[in-house]
Amino acid sequence: MSEITVGAEAVRQRSFHEVWVVSIGHALTHWYPATFYLLLPLIGSELGLSYGQIGSILACQFAAGAISNIPGGIFVDAVGRKGLLMALSLFWIGFPYLVMGFSHVYWMLLVCATLVGIGNNLWHPTAIPYLANRFPDRKGLVMAFHSMGGNVGDAVAPLVIGALLATYSWRGVVFINVVPGIIMSVMILLYIGRIYNADARAGAAESKPPAMTGAERMRSLVTLMKNPALVTLSVSSAFRAMTQSALLTFLPVYLARDMGYSAFLIGACLFALQAAGFIAAPIAGHLSDTIGRRQIIISSMSMTAVIILCMAFAGGTIWFVVLIALLGFFLFAVRAVLQAWLLDATPAGMGGSAIGMLFGTQALGQALGPVTAGIIADHYGIMAAFYFLAATIILANLTIFFTPASLIKRP
């Protein structure tokens, strides 16, 4: 009995340092793709690539990510060695960019982009369930800190890489850029391993679900896919991702073409969007742990729809710019809460598979959003695209109403 008490006490006193370490790793998984957006025009110019070829590089990356999400989640659940898999994911993302630095042919860029897409989507099914299992009573908060890491990577990478490109060639920047990922991979591998060893000595080692055969895992996966909460949350997340991807695609276009903003001011607006999300994430995560996931998601998505509609009416004025930061606060607030709610509804040992499904449907939404919004903008004007974005976030919100209130309680 005393051993159980000691173990439980050790779990309660777990250091938040591991949340910071994993979140920094998450920042780097966003850092590399954010870097690539700046490098791609330079690569295209040097290699003489057409617009279609440039677009196909990113298409390969997103397609590989979408296809690999569910198999990656199943693989994570089967292997279970979270520290090793997180380190492998970071290396898998950074190393292909290093290979690009030596490449002079188009097909090699496609191969590297495909590998990046696979490696990037190995991270989330590993890191998110790991943090949720380590801090079951603070799931929303730790998901929020993890999400903040992604915001930091997205916001800071363009600033740092833009400064480096003023001095170095794109190939030189690629070589420099791979170093942080390698260092962080080693740190995660050593740090997570040390945590497991310390917990084992303290009698607080986490209970592992029983090993499954391949057939048992497939049956569990089919059961998981029939889980009403997983289905509705994934669909809602797909609509939210559609809103986000289309917004990030056409907001800079509108600011440049219709409002005449310089590249610096556009970058500042996008930074404000991400910074607001950085502030909102821990607030929403903590509140979801205390007053409930549903209330936070519904209120945040409702405010997102209202703000996007206000932006459409305020087009061409300073209020449009002011609303951008406010939009980021509510748009990015729900990302971590959705993940926490999904894991609340997921049986033990299937967290990686559930997150893989979530990010697979999100990838579909990310792919459809810009294309659909672009077609609408071509036919009816860019403001019509913003009305479309408001409609997608409303659909995401309506889906939440069908999510069952009764969830699986984790031990």
C-alpha positions as CSV (number, residue, x, y, z in Angstrom):
1,M,0.0,0.0,0.0
2,S,2.8,2.4,0.8
3,E,4.5,1.7,-2.5
4,I,1.3,2.7,-4.3
5,T,1.1,5.9,-2.3
6,V,4.7,6.7,-3.1
7,G,4.0,6.1,-6.8
8,A,0.9,8.2,-6.9
9,E,2.7,11.0,-5.1
10,A,5.5,10.9,-7.6
11,V,3.0,11.2,-10.4
12,R,1.5,14.3,-8.8
13,Q,4.9,15.9,-8.3
14,R,6.1,15.3,-11.9
15,S,8.2,18.2,-13.1
16,F,6.7,20.4,-15.8
17,H,10.2,20.5,-17.3
18,E,9.4,17.6,-19.6
19,V,6.4,19.6,-21.0
20,W,8.9,22.4,-21.9
21,V,11.3,19.9,-23.5
22,V,8.7,18.2,-25.6
23,S,7.2,21.6,-26.6
24,I,10.6,22.9,-27.8
25,G,10.8,19.8,-29.9
26,H,7.4,20.6,-31.3
27,A,8.5,24.1,-32.1
28,L,11.3,22.6,-34.3
29,T,8.8,20.4,-36.2
30,H,7.1,23.6,-37.2
31,W,10.3,25.6,-37.6
32,Y,11.5,23.5,-40.5
33,P,8.4,23.8,-42.7
34,A,8.1,27.5,-41.9
35,T,11.7,27.8,-43.0
36,F,11.0,26.0,-46.2
37,Y,8.4,28.5,-47.3
38,L,11.1,31.2,-47.4
39,L,13.7,28.9,-49.1
40,L,11.3,27.5,-51.8
41,P,11.3,30.7,-54.0
42,L,15.1,30.7,-53.9
43,I,15.3,27.0,-54.7
44,G,12.9,27.4,-57.5
45,S,14.8,30.3,-59.1
46,E,18.2,28.5,-58.9
47,L,16.9,25.2,-60.3
48,G,14.6,26.9,-62.9
49,L,11.4,25.3,-61.6
50,S,8.0,26.3,-62.9
51,Y,5.2,27.4,-60.5
52,G,3.6,24.0,-61.0
53,Q,6.8,22.2,-60.0
54,I,7.2,24.5,-56.9
55,G,3.6,23.7,-55.9
56,S,4.1,20.0,-56.5
57,I,6.9,19.9,-53.9
58,L,4.5,21.1,-51.2
59,A,1.8,18.9,-52.5
60,C,4.0,15.9,-52.0
61,Q,4.8,17.0,-48.5
62,F,1.1,17.4,-47.5
63,A,0.0,14.3,-49.3
64,A,2.7,12.2,-47.6
65,G,1.6,13.6,-44.3
66,A,-2.1,12.9,-44.8
67,I,-1.4,9.3,-45.9
68,S,1.0,8.6,-43.2
69,N,-1.0,9.9,-40.2
70,I,-3.1,6.8,-39.4
71,P,-0.3,4.2,-40.2
72,G,2.0,6.4,-38.1
73,G,-0.4,6.5,-35.2
74,I,-0.7,2.7,-35.3
75,F,3.1,2.3,-35.5
76,V,3.5,4.6,-32.4
77,D,1.0,2.6,-30.4
78,A,2.7,-0.7,-31.4
79,V,6.3,0.5,-30.6
80,G,5.5,2.5,-27.5
81,R,9.1,4.0,-27.1
82,K,8.0,7.6,-27.0
83,G,11.4,9.2,-26.4
84,L,13.0,7.3,-29.3
85,L,10.1,8.0,-31.7
86,M,10.1,11.8,-30.9
87,A,13.9,11.9,-31.5
88,L,13.5,9.9,-34.7
89,S,10.7,12.3,-35.9
90,L,12.9,15.4,-35.4
91,F,15.8,13.8,-37.2
92,W,13.5,12.6,-40.0
93,I,12.2,16.1,-40.5
94,G,15.6,17.9,-40.4
95,F,17.8,15.4,-42.4
96,P,15.8,15.7,-45.7
97,Y,16.3,19.4,-45.6
98,L,20.1,18.8,-45.3
99,V,19.9,16.5,-48.3
100,M,18.1,19.3,-50.3
101,G,21.2,21.4,-49.7
102,F,23.2,19.0,-51.8
103,S,20.5,18.5,-54.4
104,H,20.5,19.9,-57.9
105,V,17.6,17.9,-59.4
106,Y,13.8,18.3,-59.1
107,W,13.0,14.6,-58.3
108,M,15.3,14.7,-55.3
109,L,13.4,17.6,-53.9
110,L,10.1,15.6,-54.3
111,V,11.6,12.7,-52.4
112,C,12.9,14.9,-49.6
113,A,9.6,16.7,-49.3
114,T,7.8,13.4,-49.0
115,L,10.1,12.3,-46.2
116,V,9.5,15.5,-44.4
117,G,5.8,15.0,-44.6
118,I,6.1,11.5,-43.1
119,G,8.5,12.5,-40.3
120,N,6.5,15.6,-39.3
121,N,3.3,13.5,-38.8
122,L,5.2,10.9,-36.7
123,W,5.6,13.6,-34.0
124,H,2.0,14.3,-33.0
125,P,0.8,10.7,-32.4
126,T,3.9,10.3,-30.2
127,A,4.2,13.5,-28.3
128,I,0.5,14.4,-27.6
129,P,-0.5,11.0,-26.0
130,Y,2.8,11.0,-24.1
131,L,2.0,14.3,-22.5
132,A,-1.6,13.4,-21.9
133,N,-0.6,10.2,-20.1
134,R,2.0,11.9,-18.0
135,F,-0.4,14.7,-16.8
136,P,-3.9,13.2,-17.0
137,D,-5.4,15.8,-14.7
138,R,-3.9,18.7,-16.6
139,K,-4.4,17.4,-20.1
140,G,-5.8,20.6,-21.5
141,L,-3.0,22.7,-20.1
142,V,-0.1,20.5,-21.3
143,M,-1.8,20.2,-24.8
144,A,-1.8,24.0,-24.8
145,F,1.9,24.4,-24.0
146,H,2.7,21.8,-26.7
147,S,0.5,23.8,-29.1
148,M,2.4,27.0,-28.1
149,G,5.6,25.4,-29.2
150,G,4.2,25.1,-32.7
151,N,3.1,28.8,-32.6
152,V,6.7,29.8,-31.6
153,G,8.2,27.8,-34.5
154,D,5.8,29.2,-37.0
155,A,6.3,32.8,-35.8
156,V,10.1,33.0,-35.1
157,A,11.5,30.9,-38.0
158,P,10.7,33.4,-40.8
159,L,12.4,36.2,-38.8
160,V,15.6,34.2,-38.0
161,I,15.9,32.6,-41.4
162,G,15.1,35.9,-43.2
163,A,18.1,37.4,-41.3
164,L,20.4,34.5,-42.2
165,L,19.5,34.7,-45.8
166,A,20.8,38.3,-45.9
167,T,24.3,36.8,-45.3
168,Y,24.2,33.2,-46.5
169,S,23.0,31.4,-49.5
170,W,19.9,29.1,-49.1
171,R,22.2,26.1,-49.2
172,G,24.3,27.5,-46.4
173,V,21.2,28.3,-44.4
174,V,20.0,24.7,-44.8
175,F,23.3,23.4,-43.4
176,I,23.1,25.7,-40.4
177,N,19.4,25.0,-39.8
178,V,19.8,21.3,-39.4
179,V,22.0,21.6,-36.3
180,P,19.3,22.6,-33.8
181,G,17.2,19.6,-34.8
182,I,20.0,17.1,-34.3
183,I,20.9,18.6,-30.9
184,M,17.2,18.6,-29.8
185,S,16.8,15.0,-31.0
186,V,19.7,13.8,-28.7
187,M,18.3,15.9,-25.8
188,I,14.9,14.4,-26.1
189,L,16.2,10.9,-26.3
190,L,18.4,11.3,-23.2
191,Y,15.8,13.3,-21.2
192,I,12.8,11.0,-21.7
193,G,15.0,8.0,-21.0
194,R,16.1,9.5,-17.8
195,I,12.5,10.2,-16.8
196,Y,11.5,6.6,-17.3
197,N,14.4,5.4,-15.3
198,A,13.6,7.8,-12.5
199,D,10.0,6.9,-12.4
200,A,10.9,3.2,-12.3
201,R,13.2,3.7,-9.3
202,A,10.4,5.8,-7.5
203,G,7.8,3.1,-8.2
204,A,5.8,5.5,-10.4
205,A,6.4,3.9,-13.7
206,E,3.3,4.2,-15.9
207,S,1.2,1.1,-16.4
208,K,1.4,0.0,-20.0
209,P,-1.6,-1.5,-21.9
210,P,-1.3,-5.2,-22.6
211,A,0.5,-6.1,-25.8
212,M,-1.8,-6.7,-28.8
213,T,-1.4,-9.0,-31.8
214,G,-1.8,-7.5,-35.2
215,A,-5.3,-8.8,-35.6
216,E,-6.3,-7.4,-32.1
217,R,-4.8,-4.0,-33.0
218,M,-6.8,-3.9,-36.2
219,R,-10.0,-4.8,-34.4
220,S,-9.3,-2.1,-31.9
221,L,-8.7,0.4,-34.7
222,V,-12.0,-0.5,-36.3
223,T,-13.7,0.0,-32.9
224,L,-11.9,3.3,-32.5
225,M,-13.1,4.5,-35.9
226,K,-16.7,3.8,-34.8
227,N,-16.2,5.9,-31.7
228,P,-18.8,8.8,-32.0
229,A,-16.6,11.3,-30.1
230,L,-13.6,10.6,-32.3
231,V,-15.7,10.9,-35.5
232,T,-17.4,14.2,-34.5
233,L,-14.2,15.8,-33.1
234,S,-12.2,14.8,-36.2
235,V,-14.8,16.3,-38.5
236,S,-15.0,19.5,-36.5
237,S,-11.2,19.7,-36.5
238,A,-11.2,19.2,-40.3
239,F,-13.5,22.2,-40.7
240,R,-11.4,24.3,-38.3
241,A,-8.2,23.3,-40.2
242,M,-10.0,24.3,-43.5
243,T,-10.6,27.7,-42.0
244,Q,-7.1,28.1,-40.7
245,S,-5.3,27.0,-43.9
246,A,-7.4,29.1,-46.2
247,L,-7.0,32.1,-43.9
248,L,-3.2,31.8,-43.9
249,T,-3.2,31.5,-47.7
250,F,-5.4,34.4,-48.6
251,L,-4.9,36.9,-45.7
252,P,-1.4,37.8,-47.0
253,V,-2.8,38.1,-50.5
254,Y,-5.5,40.4,-49.4
255,L,-3.1,42.6,-47.3
256,A,-0.7,42.9,-50.3
257,R,-3.1,43.4,-53.2
258,D,-6.1,45.2,-51.7
259,M,-4.5,47.0,-48.8
260,G,-1.1,47.7,-50.3
261,Y,0.9,46.4,-47.3
262,S,4.7,45.8,-47.6
263,A,6.2,42.4,-46.9
264,F,7.4,43.7,-43.5
265,L,3.9,44.8,-42.5
266,I,2.3,41.5,-43.7
267,G,4.9,39.6,-41.7
268,A,4.0,41.7,-38.7
269,C,0.3,40.9,-39.1
270,L,1.0,37.2,-39.4
271,F,3.2,37.4,-36.3
272,A,0.4,39.1,-34.4
273,L,-2.0,36.3,-35.5
274,Q,0.4,33.6,-34.1
275,A,1.4,35.6,-31.0
276,A,-2.3,36.0,-30.1
277,G,-2.7,32.2,-30.4
278,F,0.4,31.8,-28.2
279,I,-1.3,33.8,-25.5
280,A,-4.7,32.1,-25.8
281,A,-3.5,28.5,-25.8
282,P,-2.7,28.1,-22.0
283,I,-5.8,30.1,-21.0
284,A,-8.1,27.9,-23.0
285,G,-6.2,24.7,-22.0
286,H,-6.5,25.5,-18.3
287,L,-10.1,26.5,-18.5
288,S,-11.0,23.3,-20.4
289,D,-9.5,21.3,-17.5
290,T,-11.7,23.2,-15.0
291,I,-15.0,24.1,-16.6
292,G,-15.1,21.6,-19.5
293,R,-13.9,21.1,-23.1
294,R,-17.2,21.7,-24.8
295,Q,-17.8,25.1,-23.4
296,I,-14.4,26.4,-24.4
297,I,-14.6,25.0,-27.9
298,I,-18.1,26.3,-28.6
299,S,-17.4,29.8,-27.3
300,S,-14.0,30.1,-29.1
301,M,-15.4,28.9,-32.4
302,S,-18.4,31.2,-32.1
303,M,-16.1,34.2,-31.5
304,T,-13.9,33.1,-34.5
305,A,-17.0,33.2,-36.8
306,V,-18.1,36.6,-35.5
307,I,-14.6,38.1,-35.9
308,I,-14.2,36.8,-39.5
309,L,-17.6,38.3,-40.4
310,C,-16.5,41.6,-38.9
311,M,-13.3,41.4,-40.9
312,A,-15.3,41.0,-44.1
313,F,-17.3,44.1,-43.2
314,A,-14.2,46.0,-42.1
315,G,-12.2,45.3,-45.2
316,G,-9.8,48.1,-46.3
317,T,-9.8,49.8,-42.9
318,I,-7.5,49.8,-39.9
319,W,-10.1,47.7,-38.1
320,F,-9.4,44.8,-40.4
321,V,-5.8,44.7,-39.1
322,V,-6.9,45.1,-35.4
323,L,-9.2,42.2,-35.8
324,I,-6.4,39.9,-37.1
325,A,-4.8,39.6,-33.7
326,L,-8.2,39.1,-32.0
327,L,-8.9,36.4,-34.5
328,G,-5.7,34.6,-33.7
329,F,-6.6,34.6,-30.0
330,F,-9.8,32.6,-30.6
331,L,-8.8,30.6,-33.7
332,F,-5.8,29.0,-32.2
333,A,-7.2,28.6,-28.7
334,V,-9.2,25.5,-29.5
335,R,-6.5,23.4,-31.2
336,A,-5.1,21.9,-28.0
337,V,-8.6,21.6,-26.4
338,L,-9.8,19.4,-29.3
339,Q,-6.7,17.2,-28.8
340,A,-7.3,16.9,-25.1
341,W,-11.0,16.0,-25.6
342,L,-10.2,13.4,-28.2
343,L,-7.8,11.7,-25.8
344,D,-10.4,11.8,-23.1
345,A,-12.5,9.6,-25.4
346,T,-9.8,7.2,-26.4
347,P,-9.1,3.9,-24.8
348,A,-5.7,3.3,-23.2
349,G,-3.0,2.2,-25.7
350,M,-4.8,3.7,-28.7
351,G,-3.8,7.4,-28.2
352,G,-1.4,7.4,-31.1
353,S,-3.9,5.9,-33.5
354,A,-6.6,8.4,-32.4
355,I,-4.2,11.4,-32.9
356,G,-3.2,10.0,-36.3
357,M,-6.9,9.9,-37.4
358,L,-7.4,13.4,-36.1
359,F,-4.4,14.8,-38.0
360,G,-5.3,12.8,-41.1
361,T,-8.8,14.5,-41.3
362,Q,-7.1,17.9,-40.5
363,A,-4.8,17.4,-43.4
364,L,-7.7,16.8,-45.7
365,G,-9.3,20.0,-44.4
366,Q,-6.0,21.9,-44.9
367,A,-5.8,20.7,-48.5
368,L,-9.4,21.6,-49.4
369,G,-9.6,25.0,-47.7
370,P,-7.2,27.0,-49.9
371,V,-8.5,25.4,-53.1
372,T,-12.2,26.0,-52.3
373,A,-11.6,29.6,-51.0
374,G,-9.5,30.4,-54.1
375,I,-12.3,29.3,-56.5
376,I,-14.8,31.3,-54.5
377,A,-12.5,34.4,-54.6
378,D,-12.0,34.0,-58.4
379,H,-15.7,34.0,-59.0
380,Y,-17.1,36.3,-56.4
381,G,-14.2,38.4,-55.0
382,I,-11.9,37.8,-52.1
383,M,-14.3,39.1,-49.5
384,A,-16.6,36.2,-50.4
385,A,-13.7,33.9,-49.4
386,F,-13.8,35.4,-45.9
387,Y,-17.6,34.7,-45.7
388,F,-16.8,31.1,-46.7
389,L,-14.3,30.9,-43.8
390,A,-16.9,32.1,-41.4
391,A,-19.2,29.3,-42.7
392,T,-16.6,26.6,-42.3
393,I,-15.9,27.6,-38.6
394,I,-19.7,27.6,-38.0
395,L,-19.9,24.1,-39.4
396,A,-17.0,23.1,-37.1
397,N,-18.9,24.5,-34.2
398,L,-22.2,22.8,-35.1
399,T,-20.4,19.4,-35.2
400,I,-19.4,19.8,-31.6
401,F,-23.0,19.7,-30.6
402,F,-23.2,16.1,-31.7
403,T,-20.1,15.0,-29.7
404,P,-21.2,12.7,-26.8
405,A,-20.9,14.2,-23.4
406,S,-20.2,10.8,-21.9
407,L,-16.5,9.9,-22.3
408,I,-14.1,7.1,-21.4
409,K,-12.5,7.9,-18.0
410,R,-8.8,7.2,-17.9
411,P,-7.5,5.4,-14.8
